[in-house]
């Protein structure tokens, strides 16, 4: 519901209790990105990907952040990774990132 501060507060508690929870790390990155905290968001996406390199959501969201910040080569690298992980270009994460890159 776009309560980024509330989400960040809750997710920080979860990642302290469960530091290897890639889903929580990814969602914390997502919430921070939507609040405009790009450097912190990247750090949490990278933590999630260190734990779960094939995490579709973290790969998509990291690519979207790169597209938002004008780092198109990195965004396209994430898109290529998603294509490989999905086995094609038809999974939702690939489509969403491709759309974000096209709009950037």
ZARODO-674168 format. One line per field, with one value per atom (N, C-alpha, C): atom name; residue number from 1; x negated, y negated, z negated; chain; residue in one letter. Coordinates in Angstrom, 2 decimals, padded with zeros to 5 digits. Example, Ala and Ser with C-alpha at 12.3 -4.5 7.8 and 13.67 -1.06 7.14 Angstrom:
atomo <- (N, CA, C, N, CA, C)
num <- (1, 1, 1, 2, 2, 2)
east <- (-013.19, -012.30, -013.20, -012.85, -013.67, -012.90)
north <- (005.69, 004.50, 003.30, 002.25, 001.06, -000.03)
up <- (-007.80, -007.80, -007.80, -007.08, -007.14, -007.87)
cadena <- (A, A, A, A, A, A)
residuo <- (A, A, A, S, S, S)
//
This chain:
atomo <- (N, CA, C, N, CA, C, N, CA, C, N, CA, C, N, CA, C, N, CA, C, N, CA, C, N, CA, C, N, CA, C, N, CA, C, N, CA, C, N, CA, C, N, CA, C, N, CA, C, N, CA, C, N, CA, C, N, CA, C, N, CA, C, N, CA, C, N, CA, C, N, CA, C, N, CA, C, N, CA, C, N, CA, C, N, CA, C, N, CA, C, N, CA, C, N, CA, C, N, CA, C, N, CA, C, N, CA, C, N, CA, C, N, CA, C, N, CA, C, N, CA, C, N, CA, C, N, CA, C, N, CA, C, N, CA, C, N, CA, C, N, CA, C, N, CA, C, N, CA, C, N, CA, C, N, CA, C, N, CA, C, N, CA, C, N, CA, C, N, CA, C, N, CA, C, N, CA, C, N, CA, C, N, CA, C, N, CA, C, N, CA, C, N, CA, C, N, CA, C, N, CA, C, N, CA, C, N, CA, C, N, CA, C, N, CA, C, N, CA, C, N, CA, C, N, CA, C, N, CA, C, N, CA, C, N, CA, C, N, CA, C, N, CA, C, N, CA, C, N, CA, C, N, CA, C, N, CA, C, N, CA, C, N, CA, C, N, CA, C, N, CA, C, N, CA, C, N, CA, C, N, CA, C, N, CA, C, N, CA, C, N, CA, C, N, CA, C, N, CA, C, N, CA, C, N, CA, C, N, CA, C, N, CA, C, N, CA, C, N, CA, C, N, CA, C, N, CA, C, N, CA, C, N, CA, C, N, CA, C, N, CA, C, N, CA, C, N, CA, C, N, CA, C, N, CA, C, N, CA, C, N, CA, C)
num <- (1, 1, 1, 2, 2, 2, 3, 3, 3, 4, 4, 4, 5, 5, 5, 6, 6, 6, 7, 7, 7, 8, 8, 8, 9, 9, 9, 10, 10, 10, 11, 11, 11, 12, 12, 12, 13, 13, 13, 14, 14, 14, 15, 15, 15, 16, 16, 16, 17, 17, 17, 18, 18, 18, 19, 19, 19, 20, 20, 20, 21, 21, 21, 22, 22, 22, 23, 23, 23, 24, 24, 24, 25, 25, 25, 26, 26, 26, 27, 27, 27, 28, 28, 28, 29, 29, 29, 30, 30, 30, 31, 31, 31, 32, 32, 32, 33, 33, 33, 34, 34, 34, 35, 35, 35, 36, 36, 36, 37, 37, 37, 38, 38, 38, 39, 39, 39, 40, 40, 40, 41, 41, 41, 42, 42, 42, 43, 43, 43, 44, 44, 44, 45, 45, 45, 46, 46, 46, 47, 47, 47, 48, 48, 48, 49, 49, 49, 50, 50, 50, 51, 51, 51, 52, 52, 52, 53, 53, 53, 54, 54, 54, 55, 55, 55, 56, 56, 56, 57, 57, 57, 58, 58, 58, 59, 59, 59, 60, 60, 60, 61, 61, 61, 62, 62, 62, 63, 63, 63, 64, 64, 64, 65, 65, 65, 66, 66, 66, 67, 67, 67, 68, 68, 68, 69, 69, 69, 70, 70, 70, 71, 71, 71, 72, 72, 72, 73, 73, 73, 74, 74, 74, 75, 75, 75, 76, 76, 76, 77, 77, 77, 78, 78, 78, 79, 79, 79, 80, 80, 80, 81, 81, 81, 82, 82, 82, 83, 83, 83, 84, 84, 84, 85, 85, 85, 86, 86, 86, 87, 87, 87, 88, 88, 88, 89, 89, 89, 90, 90, 90, 91, 91, 91, 92, 92, 92, 93, 93, 93, 94, 94, 94, 95, 95, 95, 96, 96, 96, 97, 97, 97, 98, 98, 98, 99, 99, 99, 100, 100, 100, 101, 101, 101, 102, 102, 102, 103, 103, 103, 104, 104, 104)
east <- (-000.82, 000.00, -000.86, -002.07, -003.00, -003.42, -003.25, -003.76, -005.20, -006.08, -007.47, -008.17, -007.89, -008.52, -008.11, -006.82, -006.33, -006.92, -006.98, -007.54, -009.02, -009.75, -011.18, -011.42, -010.63, -010.77, -010.54, -009.48, -009.16, -010.21, -010.61, -011.58, -012.97, -013.33, -014.62, -014.63, -013.51, -013.40, -013.55, -012.88, -012.93, -014.35, -015.05, -016.39, -017.41, -017.16, -018.04, -017.82, -016.56, -016.23, -016.57, -016.46, -016.68, -017.60, -018.88, -019.78, -020.00, -019.58, -019.72, -018.39, -017.41, -016.10, -016.15, -016.40, -016.56, -015.29, -014.14, -012.88, -012.75, -013.06, -012.98, -014.01, -015.21, -016.25, -015.81, -015.24, -014.74, -013.63, -012.69, -011.59, -012.07, -013.09, -013.66, -014.30, -015.03, -015.59, -014.50, -013.43, -012.31, -011.70, -011.48, -010.89, -011.82, -013.10, -014.07, -014.14, -014.10, -014.13, -012.91, -011.75, -010.54, -010.52, -011.30, -011.44, -012.52, -013.30, -014.34, -015.72, -015.86, -017.14, -017.90, -018.42, -018.98, -020.22, -021.13, -022.36, -022.05, -021.16, -020.77, -020.04, -019.19, -018.44, -019.37, -020.37, -021.33, -022.00, -022.38, -023.06, -022.19, -020.91, -020.03, -019.74, -019.60, -019.43, -020.66, -021.84, -023.07, -023.21, -022.77, -022.79, -021.85, -020.67, -019.72, -020.31, -020.97, -021.53, -022.77, -023.47, -024.59, -024.09, -022.95, -022.35, -021.64, -020.92, -020.12, -020.35, -021.45, -021.79, -020.71, -019.86, -018.81, -017.47, -017.45, -016.21, -015.66, -014.55, -014.00, -013.63, -012.99, -012.57, -013.73, -014.75, -015.91, -016.64, -016.74, -017.38, -016.56, -015.25, -014.39, -014.51, -014.34, -014.33, -015.66, -016.76, -018.07, -018.20, -017.74, -017.75, -016.89, -015.74, -014.88, -015.57, -016.25, -016.99, -018.06, -018.80, -019.83, -019.21, -018.06, -017.39, -016.97, -016.47, -016.04, -017.20, -018.38, -019.54, -020.42, -019.94, -020.65, -021.80, -021.91, -022.98, -022.45, -022.28, -021.59, -022.35, -023.67, -024.44, -024.19, -024.15, -023.90, -022.45, -021.51, -020.11, -019.95, -020.61, -020.52, -021.21, -022.25, -022.90, -021.95, -021.20, -020.21, -019.11, -018.73, -017.71, -018.20, -019.45, -020.03, -020.08, -020.39, -020.43, -019.04, -018.03, -016.66, -016.23, -016.63, -016.28, -016.87, -018.10, -018.77, -018.08, -017.78, -017.13, -015.74, -015.00, -013.63, -013.62, -014.70, -014.74, -014.12, -013.64, -013.03, -012.76, -012.08, -011.78, -010.31, -009.68, -008.25, -007.86, -008.84, -008.45, -008.14, -007.33, -006.86, -008.01, -009.02, -010.14, -010.91, -011.11, -011.79, -010.96, -009.67, -008.80, -008.77, -008.69, -008.64, -009.93, -011.07, -012.34, -012.52, -012.14, -012.23, -011.39, -010.22, -009.37, -010.01, -010.61, -011.29, -012.46, -013.19, -014.32, -013.82, -012.74, -012.18, -011.69, -011.18, -010.66, -011.75, -012.92, -013.99, -014.66)
north <- (001.21, 000.00, -001.25, -001.14, -002.27, -002.85, -002.11, -002.54, -002.05, -002.73, -002.29, -002.34, -003.37, -003.47, -002.30, -001.97, -000.85, 000.47, 000.65, 001.88, 002.00, 000.91, 000.92, 001.28, 000.68, 000.96, 002.45, 003.00, 004.41, 005.33, 005.03, 005.88, 005.84, 004.69, 004.62, 005.59, 005.69, 006.63, 008.06, 008.36, 009.71, 010.07, 009.15, 009.50, 009.59, 008.92, 009.11, 010.51, 010.93, 012.25, 013.37, 013.08, 014.08, 013.50, 013.35, 012.66, 013.39, 014.64, 015.39, 015.54, 014.73, 014.76, 013.88, 014.51, 013.76, 013.00, 013.57, 012.88, 011.58, 011.64, 010.45, 009.41, 009.85, 008.92, 008.25, 009.02, 008.48, 007.45, 007.79, 006.86, 005.60, 005.73, 004.55, 003.66, 004.28, 003.51, 002.82, 003.53, 002.98, 001.77, 001.92, 000.83, -000.38, -000.14, -001.23, -001.93, -001.15, -001.74, -002.63, -002.15, -002.94, -004.18, -004.19, -005.39, -006.32, -005.85, -006.68, -006.45, -005.45, -005.13, -004.11, -004.56, -003.65, -002.91, -003.59, -002.91, -001.79, -002.06, -001.01, 000.12, -000.23, 000.79, 001.74, 001.20, 002.04, 003.02, 002.53, 003.37, 004.56, 004.34, 005.44, 006.38, 005.86, 006.76, 007.65, 007.06, 007.85, 008.88, 008.55, 009.53, 010.69, 010.37, 011.42, 012.31, 011.71, 012.48, 013.28, 012.82, 013.60, 014.90, 014.82, 015.99, 016.87, 016.23, 016.95, 016.32, 016.68, 016.04, 016.13, 017.14, 017.34, 016.74, 015.90, 015.28, 014.36, 014.76, 014.00, 012.57, 012.40, 011.07, 010.13, 010.61, 009.76, 009.39, 010.33, 010.02, 008.99, 009.13, 008.15, 006.78, 006.72, 005.43, 004.72, 005.47, 004.86, 004.27, 004.98, 004.46, 003.21, 003.20, 002.01, 000.82, 001.06, -000.03, -000.56, 000.34, -000.10, -000.92, -000.51, -001.27, -002.65, -002.70, -003.97, -004.93, -004.39, -005.24, -005.44, -005.00, -005.23, -004.27, -003.22, -002.24, -001.13, -001.51, -000.63, 000.65, 000.61, 001.83, 002.85, 002.38, 003.27, 003.78, 002.90, 003.31, 004.40, 004.22, 005.21, 006.51, 006.44, 007.66, 008.44, 007.73, 008.40, 009.03, 008.34, 008.87, 010.16, 010.18, 011.38, 012.52, 012.18, 013.20, 013.78, 012.91, 013.40, 014.30, 013.94, 014.79, 016.19, 016.23, 017.51, 018.28, 017.59, 018.25, 018.77, 017.99, 018.38, 019.40, 019.46, 020.36, 019.77, 018.54, 017.85, 016.39, 015.67, 014.27, 014.07, 015.12, 014.99, 014.98, 015.13, 015.08, 013.62, 013.49, 012.16, 011.23, 011.75, 010.91, 010.37, 011.21, 010.76, 009.66, 009.90, 008.93, 007.60, 007.66, 006.42, 005.62, 006.32, 005.61, 005.07, 005.84, 005.36, 004.09, 004.06, 002.87, 001.68, 001.92, 000.84, 000.27, 001.16, 000.70, -000.12, 000.33, -000.38, -001.78, -001.92, -003.21, -004.16, -003.60, -004.43, -005.32)
up <- (000.00, 000.00, 000.00, 000.45, 000.56, -000.79, -001.86, -003.17, -003.27, -002.54, -002.46, -003.80, -004.59, -005.92, -006.81, -006.79, -007.59, -007.12, -005.80, -005.23, -005.59, -005.47, -005.77, -007.24, -008.12, -009.56, -009.83, -009.29, -009.51, -008.88, -007.66, -006.96, -007.61, -008.17, -008.89, -010.08, -010.78, -011.90, -011.37, -010.28, -009.72, -009.29, -008.61, -008.12, -009.25, -010.37, -011.53, -012.10, -012.18, -012.72, -011.74, -010.45, -009.40, -008.32, -008.63, -007.69, -006.36, -006.25, -005.00, -004.27, -004.62, -003.99, -002.73, -001.59, -000.34, 000.04, -000.26, 000.06, -000.74, -002.04, -002.88, -002.45, -002.12, -001.65, -000.35, 000.56, 001.82, 001.58, 000.71, 000.44, -000.27, -001.12, -001.75, -000.69, 000.24, 001.36, 002.17, 002.44, 003.21, 002.49, 001.19, 000.41, 000.36, 000.17, 000.15, 001.51, 002.59, 003.94, 004.15, 003.73, 003.92, 003.05, 002.00, 001.16, 001.70, 002.70, 003.28, 002.70, 001.86, 001.22, 002.08, 003.22, 004.21, 003.74, 003.06, 002.62, 001.63, 000.70, -000.26, 000.45, 001.41, 002.14, 002.87, 003.55, 004.28, 003.31, 002.15, 001.16, 000.77, 000.57, 000.16, 001.32, 002.54, 003.69, 003.83, 003.69, 003.83, 002.72, 001.51, 000.42, 000.75, 001.26, 001.63, 002.71, 003.70, 004.80, 004.39, 003.36, 002.86, 002.24, 001.58, 000.94, 001.98, 002.90, 003.90, 005.28, 005.95, 007.22, 008.31, 008.21, 009.22, 008.82, 007.79, 007.31, 008.40, 008.98, 010.11, 009.72, 008.58, 008.15, 007.91, 007.22, 006.94, 008.23, 009.16, 010.44, 011.21, 011.20, 011.89, 011.24, 009.92, 009.24, 009.31, 009.25, 009.40, 010.81, 011.81, 013.18, 013.32, 012.67, 012.72, 012.06, 010.95, 010.31, 011.25, 011.89, 012.84, 013.97, 014.47, 015.53, 015.02, 013.81, 013.21, 013.02, 012.74, 012.46, 013.70, 014.85, 016.11, 016.38, 015.59, 015.80, 016.72, 018.01, 018.94, 019.24, 019.29, 019.55, 018.44, 017.19, 016.07, 016.11, 016.47, 016.57, 017.63, 018.77, 019.84, 019.46, 018.65, 018.17, 017.26, 016.43, 015.58, 016.44, 017.52, 018.42, 019.07, 019.50, 020.10, 019.07, 017.84, 016.79, 016.56, 016.56, 016.38, 017.54, 018.75, 019.89, 019.71, 019.25, 019.02, 017.89, 016.80, 015.66, 016.01, 016.78, 017.15, 018.28, 019.04, 020.18, 021.42, 021.31, 022.44, 022.04, 022.91, 022.63, 022.27, 021.75, 021.49, 020.01, 019.10, 017.67, 017.29, 016.26, 015.85, 015.48, 014.79, 014.37, 015.57, 016.57, 017.80, 018.47, 018.63, 019.30, 018.56, 017.23, 016.44, 016.57, 016.52, 016.64, 018.07, 019.07, 020.46, 020.64, 020.02, 020.10, 019.39, 018.24, 017.50, 018.30, 018.96, 019.78, 020.96, 021.59, 022.74, 022.35, 021.15, 020.68, 020.20, 019.87, 019.29, 020.33)
cadena <- (A, A, A, A, A, A, A, A, A, A, A, A, A, A, A, A, A, A, A, A, A, A, A, A, A, A, A, A, A, A, A, A, A, A, A, A, A, A, A, A, A, A, A, A, A, A, A, A, A, A, A, A, A, A, A, A, A, A, A, A, A, A, A, A, A, A, A, A, A, A, A, A, A, A, A, A, A, A, A, A, A, A, A, A, A, A, A, A, A, A, A, A, A, A, A, A, A, A, A, A, A, A, A, A, A, A, A, A, A, A, A, A, A, A, A, A, A, A, A, A, A, A, A, A, A, A, A, A, A, A, A, A, A, A, A, A, A, A, A, A, A, A, A, A, A, A, A, A, A, A, A, A, A, A, A, A, A, A, A, A, A, A, A, A, A, A, A, A, A, A, A, A, A, A, A, A, A, A, A, A, A, A, A, A, A, A, A, A, A, A, A, A, A, A, A, A, A, A, A, A, A, A, A, A, A, A, A, A, A, A, A, A, A, A, A, A, A, A, A, A, A, A, A, A, A, A, A, A, A, A, A, A, A, A, A, A, A, A, A, A, A, A, A, A, A, A, A, A, A, A, A, A, A, A, A, A, A, A, A, A, A, A, A, A, A, A, A, A, A, A, A, A, A, A, A, A, A, A, A, A, A, A, A, A, A, A, A, A, A, A, A, A, A, A, A, A, A, A, A, A, A, A, A, A, A, A, A, A, A, A, A, A)
residuo <- (X, X, X, X, X, X, X, X, X, X, X, X, X, X, X, X, X, X, X, X, X, X, X, X, X, X, X, X, X, X, X, X, X, X, X, X, X, X, X, X, X, X, X, X, X, X, X, X, X, X, X, X, X, X, X, X, X, X, X, X, X, X, X, X, X, X, X, X, X, X, X, X, X, X, X, X, X, X, X, X, X, X, X, X, X, X, X, X, X, X, X, X, X, X, X, X, X, X, X, X, X, X, X, X, X, X, X, X, X, X, X, X, X, X, X, X, X, X, X, X, X, X, X, X, X, X, X, X, X, X, X, X, X, X, X, X, X, X, X, X, X, X, X, X, X, X, X, X, X, X, X, X, X, X, X, X, X, X, X, X, X, X, X, X, X, X, X, X, X, X, X, X, X, X, X, X, X, X, X, X, X, X, X, X, X, X, X, X, X, X, X, X, X, X, X, X, X, X, X, X, X, X, X, X, X, X, X, X, X, X, X, X, X, X, X, X, X, X, X, X, X, X, X, X, X, X, X, X, X, X, X, X, X, X, X, X, X, X, X, X, X, X, X, X, X, X, X, X, X, X, X, X, X, X, X, X, X, X, X, X, X, X, X, X, X, X, X, X, X, X, X, X, X, X, X, X, X, X, X, X, X, X, X, X, X, X, X, X, X, X, X, X, X, X, X, X, X, X, X, X, X, X, X, X, X, X, X, X, X, X, X, X)
//
